[in-house]
Every structure is written in C-alpha cells, then in structure tokens.
Amino acid sequence: MVISIISTFFNEEENLNAFYEKIKDILIINKVDYEFIFVNDSSTDKSEEQVKQICQKDQKVKLINTSRKFGMQECFFAGLDHM
C-alpha cells in the first residue's frame, strides 16, 4: 500500500523543505511506502524551485503547477486527480 500526501502551497518557500523532511522521516521510520504530490497554487516566491529540487532528490515527489490562483480546495482536487 502506498500513502499519498497531497499538499497545496502558496508562497511557502520557508516551510516546504522542513515539512517534506519531517513527514518523510516519519513515513520511513514506520516503513510506509509513500508519494508526495505538491500542488503549487501560483506561488510568486521560490516555492516552485524548492519543490523541483525535492523532486530531483526523491522520485516519489510530484509537482503540479496551476495556471492561476484557484484556492486550496481546487488544488487539493487537482492532486487527487494525479494520484
């Protein structure tokens, strides 16, 4: 079984790495197979670049970029569509 973590974000460059590392560590300690789906709600900071770097290090991480600001609920459903 694979657990899918869907996280929407908007201008969270200061928090994304810590969030990812903390959740990943918990999953690894508990021997849980996982995937992360990060959905960018049109951030204007360097959040997208940070998630791209995470994607390069971890093949279990996916990035979805939206074409404009949709809001958390719509971004979450976009993540569900890509599971």
N, C-alpha and C positions, 0 to 999 in steps of 0.2 A: 504494500500500500504506500502511496506517495501522498504526502500532505502538501497542499498548495497554499502558500502565503501570498495573498494579494494585498498590496499596499499602494494606495494612491498618494501622490505628493504634489505639493505646490510650494516652491521656494523653501526646500528643506535641506539645503546643502550642508548645513552644520550638523544635521542629525542622521542622515541616511546611513553613513558607514557604521556608526555606533549601533543603530537599530538592526542593520543586517548582521553584524558580527554577533550581537547578543542573542538574537533569535537563532542564528545558525549554530552557535555553540551549544545552546540548549537542545536543539534537534540532534546534533551529533552525539552529545553525551547520552541521550536517550535512544540512540541508534535508530533514528527515524529518517526515512528517505523523504526528500523534500524538493520543492521547486519554489522559487520566488518569482512573482510577477509584479513588477513595479510599473505603475501607470502614471505617467507624467501629465498633469493637468495644466500644461502650457507654462511651466516654470520660466521665470525670467532670470534666475540666478544660475549657478553652476551645478545644480542638482542633476541635470541630464548627463553631464560629463562624469559625475561621480558614479552614477549607476552604470554608465558604459564601462568604466574601469572595473567595477564589480563584475560585470558580465564577462569581461576578458579573463578574470581570475577564476570565475565559477560558471561552468557550463549550465548549471541548474538555475541560473538567473536570467529572466527575460525582461526586456524593456518595451513598453508600449508608449508611444507619444501621441497625444491628441492634437488635432488641428487647431483647436481653440480651447478656451476655458469652458468646461462642461459642469464641473462640480463633482464632489466626492461620489455621490451615488452613481452617476453615469459612468464615471471612471471605474468604479468597482465592477459594474456590469460588463464593461469592456474587458476587464481582467478575467471575469468568468467565461466570457466568450472565447478566450485564448487558452483555456485550460486543456 
